[in-house]
Amino acid sequence: MATAVLLTACATTTSAKAADPWSTAAADDTVIVDPTPHLTADQISFLREVAARTWRLLSGPGVDPATKLPLASVMLAGDPSTEVELAPATPAQQYTNPTLIGNYLSAIVAAKDLGLTTPEQAQAEAVGVLAEIRKLAKYNGFLFRWYSTTTGQAIQTPQGRPVKNGYVSTVDNGWLAQGMLTAAQAFPALSGDFHALLDAMQWDFLYNKKSNVLYNGYQVGRTYSDATYDNLYSGPRIADYIAIGSGKVPGALWWGLARTPPADHRQRQVPEGMNRTYTDPQDGKPYTIFEGHYSFDRIKFVPTFNGSMYQALAPAMVVPEQTLAPESLGLNNRNSALTQGAYAQFRAKTPVWGWSAATSPTGKQRYTNYGATALAINQGEVPDDVTTPSAAFLALPVIPELAFANIKQFISSFPMVYNQYGMLDGVVARKGDLAPRFMAISQTIILMAIDNAVDHDQLQGYFGASSYSKALFPYLSMERYSIHGLVGPGG
């Protein structure tokens, strides 16, 4: 197994391979489909402690008491420490969006799975969120992009004025839908209510039939966004999954999505690969797509736009890509995580790895995009000065031993990143500066990842047991990406 090879290589520090555990782990096609046996009892105990601290935030100060909706962020009242004081929520934090609501529902389910709350208490939490979703303004069953957590009103921007006709964000509603689907499976008594909301979401409305992709969104009263989601390997694939699973969009949407951009498209690398033809399981027609890849440290991978771990791995927290797509998406999840570790060691020269959107620890402490530059499609500036612990947790179900070591290294190198509420949002790894903020998007993902890591991919199981899996899952299992083995001799 690749794990045994990796551990042997890491233990033998005089060997050539010990200096590069990343390509060593990628040398064969082994994909971990159950991370729990790869973690020791002590490691699982520690991860459960992190989960308990994270839930302490999410179930208390991370929720607006007026509506029971998750706050986008929670600030520290002082400097980072192993014991921190939280600042009272101000209007600058009193907003939320559909992604946060959906991920909060999945986090409630994870807390139940992990025994952090009783099933009855967890269901009561879900009931509160369900009641609020019902009241929120919608369009064609979709939520708008932003809402006030104090009033529940749709707002134009975070901290913005109320609006009657807001913007429908496709990806945000995809994340909302996965949370409702997860909660529907975890709490059978609520299944009918959640499915009524899911059934009301008219995914065909967001489908660009001509281009065979989903629009980025729709501005009510105006028109669709100019942009479309045309890259498969990104966070918005959760919306593609939901759209296909709902049966309201043809499964052929799958073939409208690029694995990499075409070779003549402006991008950071010229992709290698080959054309493959597949027969669609719904319409029976042949579709030819370019199965392309980039490479870094001899590891082949399908890239995300900004070299982001969230874009790569977040959908795999709820959809069993490792199990269903071990020759395509599942293998790419492993390789993407490994290339982030390699990027830290050989390019960024940082003691920890994991790049995703995060809070800047300096200046105005904005939440902004960070990425592993060499792993991105984007040829423009992709800053890599901030790493985020949540990205490290995303790798846990995929490369559990290496990911756990990275999490421990975060705490060893920057002890004040970890406190009684879990992990802060961002670290300038070359300087040690810490962001004095918790972001709901990061905290929910940490809890979801831990549930999968210590509980045999339990969270993924809810999607797998849902009605949405019937139309979607045949597509996940069809492909063989051009990412097997390593680049170069012996690869």
C-alpha positions in Angstrom: 0.0 0.0 0.0 1.1 3.6 -0.6 0.8 4.4 3.1 3.2 1.7 4.1 5.7 2.9 1.5 5.3 6.4 2.7 5.9 5.6 6.3 9.0 3.6 5.5 10.3 6.4 3.4 9.7 9.0 6.1 11.4 6.9 8.7 14.5 6.3 6.6 15.7 9.9 6.5 18.9 8.9 4.7 17.0 7.6 1.6 16.5 9.8 -1.4 12.7 9.4 -1.2 12.5 10.6 2.4 13.2 14.1 1.3 10.1 14.0 -0.9 7.2 12.2 0.8 4.8 13.8 -1.6 5.8 12.2 -4.9 6.5 9.0 -3.0 2.9 8.9 -1.9 1.7 9.7 -5.4 3.9 7.0 -7.1 1.0 4.5 -7.4 -2.7 4.7 -7.8 -3.7 3.9 -4.2 -6.7 6.0 -3.1 -7.9 5.9 0.6 -11.6 5.2 0.7 -11.8 5.0 4.6 -9.5 7.3 6.4 -10.3 6.2 10.0 -8.1 3.1 10.1 -5.1 5.2 9.0 -5.3 7.3 12.2 -4.2 6.1 15.7 -6.5 6.2 18.7 -4.5 9.2 20.1 -4.9 11.0 16.8 -8.6 10.4 16.7 -8.9 11.6 20.3 -7.1 14.8 19.5 -9.3 15.4 16.4 -12.4 14.9 18.5 -11.1 17.5 20.9 -10.6 20.0 18.0 -14.2 19.2 16.9 -15.6 19.8 20.4 -13.9 23.2 20.6 -15.1 24.1 17.1 -18.6 23.1 18.0 -18.4 25.3 21.1 -18.0 28.3 18.7 -20.5 27.2 16.1 -23.3 26.3 18.5 -22.9 29.4 20.7 -21.3 32.7 19.7 -21.1 31.7 16.1 -24.9 31.9 15.7 -27.1 34.9 15.8 -29.6 34.4 18.7 -32.3 36.3 16.8 -32.6 34.0 13.9 -30.4 30.9 14.7 -28.5 31.6 11.5 -24.7 31.3 11.4 -22.7 34.6 11.5 -20.2 35.0 8.8 -17.4 35.6 11.2 -16.5 36.1 14.9 -13.7 38.4 15.9 -11.4 38.3 18.9 -11.6 41.0 21.5 -7.9 41.0 22.0 -4.7 39.3 20.7 -4.6 35.6 19.8 -3.9 33.4 22.7 -4.5 29.8 23.9 -7.4 31.3 25.8 -9.2 34.1 24.0 -12.1 36.5 24.6 -14.6 37.0 21.8 -15.7 40.5 20.6 -19.5 41.1 20.6 -21.0 40.8 17.2 -21.3 44.1 15.3 -23.2 44.9 12.1 -20.0 44.0 10.3 -20.5 40.4 11.3 -24.3 40.1 11.3 -24.8 38.6 7.9 -24.9 35.2 6.4 -25.4 33.5 3.0 -26.7 30.2 1.6 -23.3 28.5 1.7 -22.9 29.2 5.4 -26.5 28.1 6.1 -26.0 24.8 4.2 -22.6 24.1 5.7 -24.0 24.9 9.2 -26.7 22.2 8.7 -24.0 19.7 7.7 -21.9 20.8 10.8 -25.0 20.1 13.0 -25.1 16.6 11.5 -21.4 16.2 12.1 -21.8 17.3 15.7 -24.5 14.6 16.2 -22.3 12.0 14.6 -19.3 12.9 16.8 -21.4 12.8 20.0 -20.9 16.5 20.6 -24.6 17.0 21.0 -27.5 14.5 21.4 -29.6 13.5 18.4 -32.5 15.3 20.0 -30.6 18.5 20.5 -29.1 18.3 17.0 -32.6 17.9 15.5 -33.8 20.9 17.4 -31.0 23.0 16.0 -31.9 21.8 12.5 -35.5 22.6 13.1 -34.5 26.2 14.0 -32.5 26.6 10.8 -35.3 24.9 8.7 -37.9 27.4 10.1 -35.7 30.3 9.2 -35.0 29.1 5.6 -38.7 28.8 5.1 -39.1 32.5 6.0 -36.2 33.9 3.9 -37.0 35.6 0.6 -36.5 33.4 -2.4 -36.6 33.4 -6.2 -37.6 30.1 -8.0 -36.9 28.3 -4.8 -33.3 29.8 -4.5 -32.0 32.0 -1.7 -30.4 35.3 -2.5 -26.7 35.8 -1.8 -26.8 37.8 1.4 -29.1 38.0 4.5 -29.1 39.9 7.7 -28.8 37.5 10.6 -30.7 39.9 12.9 -33.7 40.5 10.7 -33.6 37.7 8.1 -34.0 40.3 5.4 -32.2 39.9 2.0 -29.4 42.5 1.7 -27.5 43.9 -1.2 -24.1 43.2 0.1 -22.6 42.1 3.5 -23.6 45.0 5.8 -25.6 46.4 2.9 -29.1 47.8 2.6 -32.2 45.5 2.3 -33.2 44.5 -1.3 -36.3 43.1 -2.7 -34.7 41.6 -5.8 -31.4 40.1 -5.0 -28.7 38.1 -6.7 -29.2 34.3 -7.0 -25.7 32.7 -6.7 -25.6 29.2 -8.2 -22.7 27.9 -6.1 -24.1 29.2 -2.9 -27.4 27.5 -3.5 -25.5 24.3 -4.3 -23.9 24.4 -0.9 -27.3 25.2 0.7 -28.9 22.3 -1.1 -26.2 19.8 0.1 -26.8 20.9 3.7 -30.6 20.4 3.4 -30.0 17.1 1.7 -27.7 16.0 4.5 -30.1 17.1 7.2 -33.0 15.4 5.5 -31.1 12.1 5.7 -29.8 12.6 9.2 -33.1 13.6 10.7 -35.9 11.5 9.0 -38.6 13.4 10.9 -37.6 16.5 9.0 -37.1 14.8 5.6 -40.4 15.9 4.1 -39.9 19.6 5.1 -36.3 19.7 3.7 -37.3 18.0 0.5 -40.1 20.4 -0.1 -37.5 23.2 -0.1 -35.2 21.2 -2.3 -38.0 20.4 -4.8 -38.8 24.1 -5.1 -35.2 24.8 -6.3 -35.6 25.1 -10.1 -32.2 24.2 -11.3 -33.2 24.2 -14.9 -33.6 28.0 -14.5 -29.8 28.3 -13.9 -28.9 26.0 -16.8 -27.3 27.5 -19.9 -28.5 24.9 -22.4 -26.6 26.3 -25.3 -23.2 26.1 -23.5 -24.2 23.0 -21.5 -23.0 24.6 -18.2 -24.6 26.4 -15.2 -24.7 30.2 -15.1 -22.8 31.7 -12.2 -26.0 33.3 -11.1 -29.0 35.5 -11.9 -29.7 39.1 -10.9 -33.5 39.2 -10.3 -35.1 41.9 -12.5 -32.1 42.0 -14.9 -30.4 39.0 -16.4 -28.0 36.1 -15.9 -24.3 36.7 -15.1 -22.0 36.8 -18.1 -19.8 34.1 -16.6 -20.5 30.4 -16.4 -19.1 27.6 -14.3 -17.2 25.7 -17.0 -14.4 24.0 -14.9 -15.3 20.8 -13.2 -12.6 20.7 -10.5 -13.7 23.6 -8.4 -16.0 24.3 -5.4 -19.0 25.0 -7.7 -19.1 21.4 -8.8 -21.3 20.9 -5.8 -24.0 22.8 -7.7 -23.4 20.6 -10.8 -23.9 17.6 -8.5 -27.1 18.9 -7.1 -28.5 20.0 -10.5 -27.9 16.6 -12.0 -29.1 14.8 -8.9 -32.3 16.8 -8.8 -33.2 15.5 -12.3 -34.1 19.0 -13.4 -30.9 19.4 -15.5 -29.8 16.7 -18.0 -26.8 14.6 -16.9 -25.1 15.6 -20.1 -24.1 18.8 -18.1 -21.2 16.6 -16.9 -19.6 16.7 -20.4 -20.0 20.5 -20.7 -17.4 21.0 -17.9 -13.7 21.2 -18.7 -11.2 19.1 -16.8 -8.5 21.6 -17.7 -8.9 24.5 -20.1 -8.0 23.6 -23.7 -4.3 23.8 -24.5 -4.7 27.0 -26.4 -6.4 28.7 -23.5 -4.4 31.3 -21.5 -3.3 29.5 -18.3 -0.3 28.8 -16.1 0.7 25.5 -17.7 0.0 23.9 -21.0 -1.9 20.8 -20.0 -0.9 17.3 -21.0 -3.4 14.6 -21.6 -5.6 12.9 -24.2 -9.1 13.0 -25.6 -11.5 10.3 -24.3 -15.0 9.4 -25.5 -17.7 8.3 -23.0 -21.3 7.2 -23.6 -23.7 9.2 -21.5 -25.7 7.0 -19.1 -28.9 9.0 -19.6 -29.1 10.0 -23.2 -26.8 7.2 -24.7 -24.9 9.7 -26.8 -21.1 9.8 -27.1 -19.2 12.8 -25.6 -15.5 13.4 -26.2 -13.6 15.4 -23.6 -10.0 16.4 -23.1 -8.7 14.5 -20.0 -5.9 17.0 -19.3 -3.6 17.6 -16.3 -0.8 19.8 -14.9 2.2 18.6 -13.0 4.2 19.7 -10.0 7.0 17.7 -8.2 6.3 15.0 -10.8 2.7 14.7 -9.5 0.0 14.9 -12.1 -3.2 16.7 -11.1 -6.2 18.5 -12.5 -5.9 22.1 -11.2 -8.3 24.6 -9.6 -8.5 28.2 -10.8 -6.6 29.7 -7.8 -4.7 26.7 -6.4 -7.2 26.4 -3.6 -7.7 23.4 -1.3 -11.3 24.4 -0.6 -12.1 24.5 -4.4 -10.4 21.1 -4.7 -11.7 19.1 -1.7 -14.7 20.8 -0.1 -17.3 18.9 -2.3 -15.7 15.6 -1.3 -16.7 16.2 2.3 -20.3 15.3 1.3 -20.0 13.4 -2.0 -18.0 10.1 -1.8 -15.6 10.9 -4.7 -12.9 8.7 -3.3 -15.1 5.6 -3.4 -17.0 6.3 -6.6 -14.2 7.9 -8.7 -10.9 6.3 -7.6 -9.5 6.7 -11.2 -10.6 10.3 -11.6 -11.9 12.7 -9.0 -10.8 10.6 -6.0 -7.3 10.2 -7.3 -7.1 13.9 -8.1 -8.2 14.7 -4.6 -5.2 12.8 -3.3 -2.8 14.3 -5.8 -4.1 17.9 -5.2 -3.5 17.5 -1.5 -0.1 16.1 -2.1 0.9 18.9 -4.4 0.0 21.4 -1.7 2.4 19.7 0.6 5.1 19.7 -2.1 4.5 23.3 -2.9 5.1 24.2 0.8 8.3 22.3 0.9 9.8 23.1 -2.5 8.3 26.5 -3.5 6.8 28.4 -0.6 9.4 27.2 1.9 6.8 27.2 4.7 6.6 24.8 7.7 2.9 24.2 7.1 0.7 23.8 4.0 -2.9 24.4 3.0 -4.0 27.3 0.8 -7.6 28.5 0.4 -9.5 31.8 0.8 -8.8 33.1 4.3 -8.6 36.2 6.5 -5.5 38.3 6.1 -3.8 38.6 9.5 -2.6 42.1 8.7 -4.0 45.4 7.5 -7.8 45.5 7.3 -8.0 41.7 7.9 -10.0 41.1 4.7 -11.2 37.7 3.7 -9.6 37.1 0.4 -8.3 34.5 -2.0 -5.0 32.7 -1.3 -3.6 29.8 -3.3 -0.6 27.7 -4.1 0.5 29.8 -7.1 2.1 27.1 -9.2 -1.0 24.9 -8.8 -3.4 27.4 -10.2 -5.0 27.9 -13.6 -5.0 31.6 -13.1 -1.9 33.3 -14.6 -2.5 36.4 -12.6 -1.4 37.1 -9.0 -2.4 34.4 -6.6 -1.0 35.4 -3.2 0.5 32.5 -1.1 1.6 34.4 2.0 -1.4 33.2 4.2 -2.1 29.5 4.9 -5.3 28.4 6.6 -5.8 25.6 9.0 -9.2 24.7 7.5 -7.4 23.7 4.3 -5.2 21.4 6.3 -8.3 19.7 7.7 -9.8 19.3 4.3 -6.9 16.9 3.4 -7.6 14.6 6.5 -10.1 12.2 4.7 -7.8 12.1 1.7 -4.2 11.7 3.0 -4.9 11.3 6.7 -1.3 10.6 8.0 0.3 13.5 6.2 -2.6 15.8 6.9 -2.6 15.1 10.6 1.1 15.8 10.8 0.5 19.1 9.1 -2.3 20.0 11.6 0.0 19.2 14.5 2.7 21.3 12.8 0.4 24.3 12.7 -0.1 24.1 16.4 3.6 23.4 17.1 4.8 26.3 15.0 2.0 28.7 15.9 0.7 27.7 19.3 -1.8 30.6 19.6 -3.6 29.5 16.4 -5.4 27.0 18.6 -7.6 28.0 21.5 -10.8 27.0 23.4 -12.9 27.7 20.2 -10.7 25.8 17.8 -8.5 27.1 15.1 -8.1 30.7 13.9 -8.6 31.4 10.3 -5.2 32.4 8.8 -1.5 32.4 9.4 1.4 34.2 7.7 3.6 31.2 7.9 6.8 33.0 7.1 6.3 35.6 9.9 3.9 34.0 12.4 1.2 36.6 12.2 -2.3 35.2 13.1 -5.7 36.4 11.9 -7.8 37.3 15.0 -10.9 35.9 13.5 -13.0 32.8 13.1 -14.8 32.4 9.7 -18.0 30.3 9.6 -17.0 28.8 6.3 -13.7 27.5 7.7 -15.2 26.3 11.0 -18.0 24.3 9.4 -15.5 22.7 7.0 -13.2 21.7 9.9 -16.1 19.9 11.7 -17.2 18.2 8.5 -13.7 17.0 7.7 -13.2 15.6 11.2 -16.5 13.7 11.0 -15.3 11.9 7.9 -11.8 11.4 9.2 -12.7 9.8 12.5 -16.1 8.2 11.6 -15.5 6.2 8.4 -16.7 9.0 6.1 -20.0 9.1 7.9 -20.9 12.5 6.5 -20.5 11.4 2.9 -22.9 8.6 3.6 -25.9 10.9 3.8 -25.6 12.1 0.2 -24.9 8.5 -0.9 -28.2 7.4 0.7 -30.2 10.2 -0.8 -32.4 10.1 -3.9 -29.9 12.5 -5.6 -27.3 9.8 -5.9 -29.3 7.8 -8.4 -28.9 10.2 -11.3 -25.4 11.6 -10.3 -23.3 8.6 -9.2 -23.0 6.9 -12.6 -21.2 9.9 -13.9 -18.6 10.0 -11.1 -17.6 6.4 -11.7 -17.0 6.6 -15.5 -13.8 8.4 -16.1 -10.1 7.7 -16.0 -8.1 10.9 -15.7 -4.6 11.2 -17.2 -3.1 11.6 -13.7 -1.9 8.1 -13.0 1.7 7.5 -11.9 4.4 10.2 -11.9 5.9 12.4 -14.6 9.2 11.1 -15.9 11.1 7.9 -15.9 9.3 5.2 -13.8 6.2 7.3 -13.5 
